[in-house]
Amino acid sequence: MGLDAVAIPLGARAITLTLVPRLPRAAVPQVVQVVGYYPPHVGGVEFCASNISRELTRRGIAVTVLTSELGAGEAVREPVGDTAQSPSVQRLRALEIAHTPLIPGLPWRLWRASRAAVIHLHISHVWSDVTATLVAWLGRRPLVAHFHMDTPTSGRLGFAFSWYKRRILGWLLRRAGAVVALSQEQGELVSLRYGVPSSRVRVIPNGVAGEFFTGPRATVQTDPKRPLRLLFVGRLAAQKDLPLLIATAETLGDAVSLDIVGDGELRREIAHLVDAVPSGRIRMWGALSGDALIERYREADVFVMTSVREGMPLALLEAMATGLPVVASDVQGLREFVGGVGVLAKERTVEGFAAAVRELADDPDRLGRLSEASRRAVQSRRWDALTDDVLAAYALAGGDLTFGHPAADGLQEH
């Protein structure tokens, strides 16, 4: 990319200011990930951005994550990381309105980034979506838009978000050199609804970290006297429809137990519903990670998702990697990955899910077959393998990660 020069008249002569690269301490390829929230904040988009950032760093690419400080807890005061060893996470001050982070410092931080760095935008919040796209467009910088889900309108400001989706989001997506969709169905939606040429859409599913591939399950439920242990892992948000899952467990009575792992904006409401169920058959564990989370997967018999819609939930892939059979809603973001591998409820109702769970409880052999099917289905979806596809999307967008790039632009007088 050429250098930009600006001539400033000064009497009889002119001073030419040329934008030139300021060389970093170590010239390495660079990627800037832009995401509204980042772990330890809980959510699928956050963990996707985190996993991609770690894998790129392992390959010698300097990754800077620009995100908000919201939900970070003590991580706000932790070191931002050494780009030679781990992603550099820059948590910026932000104000949260209607579950949307407004990050005043994001435009400046993005503009200061190298003009050659690839901007990887995780489409999830209006402020970061608009800011990153405008900076990339005005600065002629390579942009990849990661489309996780066609988020529905809701809440008091739903009318404004609906207008944004109709009038603005398509324009933003069409500015990207490449758009990543999580499934073929979602990729077609991006093209048809938002007008993105199919040649610029790349289908890259979410992946699974290696630690979740724990080997064959030691046991499969065969004791009819023991309750079937159901498990949900995910954000406690409206789209997950946990009231439906809790009502299903309550209907099934002593035949099942239910563990709920996760946190989110509906935590208090969900806790109130759980407290109303007698005998303590439903337990809330809060947000878990590492060995504690893997233990919950390993102790369960069936993973259940009653979601209204999904992008591609990481928890689903993690559960499948540990060999958990799956029962899920027949909706976008689930049917493509669960169909033919797990069980899709015939109706997204208490009766529909209760019937699906009863069928599995009555057929231990089928539970064993579905356990193996889950593991086989995600064997090729390790993050380290999917990173090759991410790099191909960067190349499509015009990013060159084969040689060193500058870390920031500066002014030099000639």
N, C-alpha and C positions, 0 to 999 in steps of 0.2 A: 504494500500500500504506500503511495507516494506521500511526501512531506508537504504540509500546508504552510504557505508563507503569507504574511500580511505586511504591506508597506505602510508605514506611518510617516506622513510629511512632517518635516521639522526644519522650517526656514527654507534655505536653499538646497537642503539635502533631505534624504529620507532614511529612516531606520527600518530595516526589514527584520521582523520577528518571525522566526520559523519554528513551527512545532516540530521538535525532534524527540526521539526516544531517550528516556533516561534509563540507562542500562541497569538491570538488577544485579544483585550480588552473584547470582547464578542464573545464566540465561537458560530458561527452560520453557517448554510450551505451557500456556496458561489457559485456565477455564475459570469463569466467574459464575457460580451458581447463585441464582436469585430465588429465594423462597420466603414466604411470609413468616413461617414458624420453622423451628429446627429443634431436634432432640436436645434436651429431655422432654420438650413439648411433645405430646403423644399424637400421632396421626400417620396415616399411610403416606401422604405426600412428604412429610418430614423425614420419615425413615427411608423413602426412596432416594431423596436428595442426599441423605447421609451415606447410604451404601454406595451410590454412584461416586460421590466425592472421595470416599476411602479407596475404591478400586482404581480411580484415575490417579490418585496420589501414589499408589503402589506401582504404577507404571511410569513414574517419573514426571508426571504432569503437575505443575503447581496449581492447586485449586484454592480459590478464595470463595467462601460462602458469605454472601450478604443477606442478613436476615434481621428480624426484630429480636429484642430482648425479652419479649413476652413469653411467659411460660418456661423460661430458662432456669429459674430458681438460682441456686448457687453457681450454676455454670456461667452466669454473667461475669463472675469475678475470677473465673479460671483463665489461664493463659490461652490466647487465641490459637496457639499451635505453631509449629515450625513447618513451613511448606515443604521442607525436604523430607519430613517424616509423616506429616498428617495434614489434613486440610486446615487452612487458616480461616477460622470462624469469626466473623466480625458481627457482633450483636449490637444493633443500633437502637437508640431510643425510639419508642413508638407509642402511639395512642390507639387503643382498641375501641372501635365503634362497630356494633352489630357483627361481632366475631370477625372483624376485618382489621388488620394492623395497618395503621397509617404511619409511614416511616419517613419523616421529613428529610433525614440525611441521605436517603438512598440515591436521589438523582446525582448529588455531588460525588458520592463514593463511586458510582458507576462511571461517571464521566472521567474520573481520575484513573480508571483502570486502563490498561494497555489497549490501544486501538486494534491490536491484532488478537487479543484474547477472545475466545468464544464466550458469548453470554448465553448461559443455559437457564432459561426462565421456566420455572414451574408454575404453570397457569393455575392460580388458586384464589387470588385476591386482587381486587380492582386496582388498588394503588400500585402494588409492585408490578402487576401486568402492564399497566399503562406506562409507568416510569421506565421500565427496562426496554420496552418496545420503542418508545420515543428516543431514548438515548442511543439504542442500536441503529435506528433509522437515521437520525440526524448525524450520527458519527460514522455512518457507513461501516458498522461493525457486524461480524457474523453473529446471527441470533438463531438459537434453537428453542422452540416453544414446546414444552412438555405438557400435553393435554391429559389430565388425569381423570376427569369426569365432567359431564355436562351438568353442572350444578343447578338444581332447581331454584326458583325464587321462593322466598319465605320471609316472614317477619314484617315489621312495620315499614321497612325500607325495600320490601320486595318489588314494589312498582319501579323503583329506581334501578334495581339490578336487572329487572326484565327489560327496561329500555336500554341499559348497557349491553345486554346480550344481543338485542336486536340491531343496535346501531353501531356499537363500538367493537365488540369482541371479534367479529369476523374480520374487520379491518386490521386489528392487531395480529391475528393469526396469519393473515395474508402477507404481512410484512416480514414474517420469519422465513429464513432460508430453508428451514426444515421444521416440520411439526411431528412430534412423537406422539403416537396414540398407543394405548395399552392393549387393544385388541382389533381384529379386523372389523368387527361391527362398529367400534368406536371410530376407527379410521374412516369408514364410509360416512359416518355422521359428520365428521369434521369437514369432509369434502362437500357433502350435500347441503348441510345446514349453514356452514360458514364460508363456503366458496373457496376452500383451499385446494389448489390443483393436486390431484392424486399423486402426481410425480414427486411432490414435495412432502408427502405423508409417509412416515416410516412406522411400522408396527413393531414396538419393542415392549413385551410384557414386563411386569415387575418380576423381580428375582427373589431368590432365597439365599440367605447367608449360610455358609458351609456348616456352621455348628448345629443347624436344625436337622441335618441328615444324620440321624442318630442310630441308624440300623433298624432291622426288623423289630416290631413290637414284641416284647417278651410274652405278653398274654393278650388274648382277645376274650371279651366277655362271653362266658359260657355258662355261668351260674344263674339260673332263672330267679333265684332268691335274692340276688344282689341287685340293687337299683342300677340301671344303665346310667353311666356318668356322662352328662352332656357338658359341653364347654363352649363358651363364647369368649373371644379375644378381640378387642377393638376399641374404638373411640365410643364413648357414651354420648352419642349424638342422635338427632331425630331420624336420620336416614337409616340407621341400624334397626329401628323399630323394636327396641328391647321390651317394651310393654307386651308385644305379641309373643316374644320368646318366653317371658315370665308367665304369661297366661297359659301358654302351651305346657310348661313344666307343672303348673298348678293343676291343670286338667289331667295330666298323666299321673298325678299323685305319687304314691310311694314307689311306683315303677321306675322313677328316674330321680336323679339329683342334678343340680345345675351349678356350675362355677362360672362366674362372670369376672373377667380380667380386663382392666382398662380404666380409664378416667376420661372426663370430659365435661362439657357444659351441663349435661343432664344428670350428673352424679346424684344430686340430692333427690330428684324425682324418682330415679331408679331405686335408690336406697329405700325410699318410702314404700315403693311397691314390693320390694323384697321383704321388708319388715312385716308386711301384712300377710305373708305366706307362712302357715304354721309349720312347726317341727324343724325349722332350720334347714330345709332341703335345698335352699338356694343360698349360695355364699358369694360375697363380693370380695375380691382380693386387691382391688386397686391396680395401679399400673405396675407391671413386672417386666423384668428384662433378664438377660443372661440365663444362668442355670435355673433360677426360680421360675422363669417363664417356660423353659424347656420341660421342667418337672411337671408343670400343669398340663402341657400337651401329652406327656408320656403317661400321666395318671388317668387321662380321660378315655372314654370309649367312642364318643361321636362328637364331631365339631358341627355346630349349628349356626347358620346365619339367616336371619329373618328380614334382611335388608329390603328397603323399598327400591333402592338402586345402588349401584357400585361402580367404581372405576375398575380396579383390580386389587382387592384387599391383600396386603402383605400377610396378614394373619392367616388368611385362607391358605396361602402357599406354604407358610411355616407349618401349619397343622398337617398339610398333606405330606410335607417332607418328613415329618415324624411318623407318618403312617396312619394318621387319623382318618377314618371314614367321614364323609361330609354329607350333611343335609342342608339344602340351601333354597332360597327363593328362586323362582324361574323368572329372573329379571336380567336386564342388561348389566354386564360386568360380572355376572355369576354363571349364567347359563352356558356361556362359551367354554368355561373352564371346569364346571362341575358336570355338565351333561356328558353321559357315557362313562364317567369316572365315579361320581357319587350319586346322590339322590336329590332330584329337584322336586320340591313339594308341588302337588298338582294344583293346590290353591294356596295363596298367601294369606291363610286364615289359621286360627287355632286348630280347627278340625283338620285342615290340610297337613299341618306340621305334625300334629299328634299322630295321624295315620302313618306318616312316613317313619316316625320314630318307632312306633309299635311294630312295624314290619321288620325293622332291623333288630329290635329286641327279641323277636320271635325266631330269628334266623341267624344264629351265631356263625354258620359257615359263610353266609353272605357278608357278614362283618369282616371276616378274615380276607375274603376276596377283594372287598372294597379298600381294605387297608393296603394291600399290595398295589392296587390300582392307583391309589393316591400317590404312593412313593414313585411309581413309574412315571406318572404324569408330570412330575416336576424335576425329574433327574437332569433335564437339559436347561433348567432355569436357574442356574447358579449365577450370582452377580458377576463373578469373574468372567464367565463366558458371554453374558449379555453386554458387557462393557465394549466388546468388539463392535456390536451393533450401534452403541452410543457414539463411538468414534466415527463410524461410517456416517451417522447423522450429522456430526460436526463437519465432516468433509463436504457433505451435500450443501450445508449452509455457507460454505466458503471458508471454513476454519482450517488453518494449516498448523498442525501440532507436531510437525516433524523437525522443527528447529527452534532455537531459543527466541523468545519474544521479550520486549521491554515490559517493565512493571508499571510505568506511568509516563504520561506525556509532560514535558516541561517546555519552557521558553528559553531560547538562546538567541543572543544578539549577533548579527553579522554586519 
